[in-house]
Amino acid sequence: MTADPFVAFAESLADAARPAALRWFRTGLAVEDKPDASPVTLADRSVERQMRQMIADRYPEHGILGEEHGREGLDRDLVWVLDPIDGTRAFIAGIPLFGTLIALTRGGRPLVGVIEMPALGERFVGHAGHPTLANGKPCHTRDCGGLGNAILSTTAPEMFSGVSAAVFERLAGAVKYRRYGCDCYAYALIALGCIDVVIERGLHPYDFMALVPVIEGAGGVITDWQGRPLGIDSSGEVLAAATPALHRAALERIGAG
């Protein structure tokens, strides 16, 4: 556990989220469709509610942006960004590759990020300017030597359509392997040095803000499709790569280099 109070508190949120999520995992929960047709369960809502209450009790002066219970105080300097169950479709299918994403932003930029994988018993903690920790031990990305040797992941190819489908195919056609269905865990696998590139679109701040310190602290690069830093106002097009050189090559391939 770090001595930094914000990182320590982010981990305490993850400590609470893990058993709360597992309580509902593989229990046949009812599933509702939100207005955007994405699924939501009681687990999503209850896990976020618990984390929000912990933040309100400890840091009432901070803002909160959560997937299920809205936004408050986004004009404040410090804002927590929460995704209680990232990968709800995996969760309801009994697949253990769902996570809880916790970020603390300062001035709209990620300062602390946690990828908590309750069913796997794994946690990745990023803190701007510090090495990323995987279950308390430093981890680092790998250098695969170029796109031709890279493993690429995205949650699902149907994320892309029209112009974005062509962008995806340009990049996916240049790599060695494609893997699907990892949700936020794909970004953790970049930090672990297991895969090399992730490209996605249609994401929201609660989907990607926690990923930034984790990827960067492990030696990788994560931006939007134009190579710009990710923030609360980003478009939701995300490109992550294990090294700066690989990220540049990926940007060139999708037409932004």
N, C-alpha and C positions, 0 to 999 in steps of 0.2 A: 504494500500500500504506500503510495507516495505521500510526501509531507505537504505537497501543495493542497490547500484546502478545497479548491474547486475540483481538482482531479479526484481527491478522496471522496468528495460528496458525489461526484458523478458515479464513482464505483459503488457507493452506497445505494444509489438509485438502481444500478444494475443488480446489486445483491437482492434488492426487494423485487425487482422485475422477474428474476429467474424462477423462484418458486411460484410466483403469481401466474406466470405463463404456463408453467408445467402443470399447475393444478387443473387447467382446462384442456391440456393437450391429449388428443386421442380419446376424448370423452363424448364425441358425437354432438358437439355444440350446434345449436341452431345458427344458421347463416342468413344474414340480411344483405340486400343489395343497396348500396348508397346511391345518391342521385347520379353519380358518374359511372354506375354499374359495377364498381369495385366492391368486393365483399367485406363485411365487417362482422365481428362476433362479440359476445360478451367479454371474451378474453381481451380483445383490443381495448375496449372501453374501460374495463376494470383496471388493467395494468397502467394505462395512462392516467386514470383518475388517482391511483395511488402515488405515482411519481409526482403529479402536479401538487398533491397535498403536501408531500415532503418538501418540495421546492417552496411552496407558500409558507410553510412553517419555518424553514431555515433562511430563505432569502426572499422575503416578501417584496423587496425593492426590485427584484429581477423580473423581466418579462418572460413569457412562455408562448411558444408556438407548438401545438400538438396536432397530430393528424385527426384525432377523433373529437377533441373538445375545444378546438378553436384557438384563438390568439388573444393575448392580452399584454399590453405594455410593450409592443414592438418598437416603440420610440425610445425605449431605455437602452443604455449602453450595453448592458449584459442581458442576454436573452437565451433561455434554454429551448432547444429544439428537440422534440420527442417523436419517435415512431415506436409505439408499444409493441406491435407485431409487424415487422417488415417481412413480407412473404406470407400474407394471410392465406393465400391459396395453398401454399405448401403446408401451413399449419392445419387447415381444415382437411387436407388430404393425408394427414399423419406423417408427413415428410419432415425430418428433423432440421431442415435447412432454413428455418425461420430465425429471425433475430430481433433484438430490441436495440434501437439506435438512440443514443443520447449525445447531444452536442451542447456546448456552451459557446455562444458567439459574443464577440466584443466588437461593437461598431459594424455589425453585419457580417463579420468574417469569423470563421471557426477558430476557437482557441483550444477547446478540449473536445475529443471525440471518443466514444465508446461503442464498439460493436460487441454486443453480448449475445452469445449463442446458447440459450438455455438448455436445449435438448442435447447439445454436444458437450456441455461443460467447458466451453472455451470463451475467453474474453480477450479483446484486443483494445488497448488503451493508447490513444494518441494525445500528445500535448505539444503545442507549437514550440519548436525549438528543442525538443527532446526526442530520444529514440522511442519508437513504438514498442510496447510490451505485449507479448502474447502469453497469457497466463503468468504474468510477472517477469518474463524473460525477454530480453531484446530480440527482435526479429528483423529481417532485412529482405528486400526484394532480390531477385536474381537477374543476371544479364544473360539472356538467351542468345544474344548475338545478332538479332535482327528479326524482322517480321516473318521471314521464311521459316524460322524455328519456333515461332511463338505459339502459345496456347491462348486462344481468345474465348471469352465467356460473355454471354448476355442472358438475361433472365428468360427471354423467349423471342424467337425471330418475329413473331407477330406483333412485337412492339413497333415494328417498322412498316411503313407503307408509303407508296408513292416515292417522292424524292428521297425520303429517309431510308427506304428499303434499298435504293440504289447506293446510298452512302454505305450502309451496312455491308452490302455485298462486295463493294470495292475493298473494304478492309478485311472482311472475312475470307475473301478469295485470295488474300496475300499471306495468310497464316498457315501454320502446319496443322493445327487441330482446332475444332470448335466444340465448346461444351455449353450446355444450357441448363437452366433451372436452379441456379445457386442463390438467386436474390442477393442480399447484402453479403453473403458469405464469399462470393466471388472476389470482392474487394479485400477481404481478410486473407484470401488465398494469394493475392498479389503480395500483400505484406509478408506472408510466410515464405515467399519465393517458390510457389508452386505453379501459378499461372502468370501470364504476362500482360494481357490487355483485356479491358472491359469497356464495352461501348453500350450505352443505353439512351433512351429518350423518354419524354413524358414524365419525368420524375418531378417531385416536389421538394422543397427545402428539407422537410423531415426525412426524405429518402436519401439525401446525399451529404448534408452538412457534417454529420458525425464521421463520414468516410474520409474527409479531407485530412485531418491531423493524423489519422491512422496510416494512410497511404504515404503522406509526405514524410512522416517520422521514420518510415521504413526505407526511404530512399526513392520512392516512386513519385509520379507526377499525376495530378488529377485536375482537369479543367473542363470547360464547356467545349463544344466542337470547334470553336474559333480560337481555342488556346487561352481563353480568358479565365482568371481565377473565379472559383465558385463562391457565391454569396446568397443571401436570402432572396435577392431579386433575380437570380440566374434563371435561364429559360427552361432548364430541365433536361438539356442535352448534355450528357456526361461522357467523358473519355478519360480513362485511367490507364496508366502504363507503368511498367516496373522500373524503367530508367528514363532519364531525360532524352537520350538518343532514340529510344523506342517510341516515346511519345511524339517526338518530332516526326519520325517516320510515319506514324499512324495519322497525324494531322495532315501530312502531305498526301497520304493515300486517300483520305476522305475529302481532299480538296481545299483544305484550310491552310496548308503550309505555303 
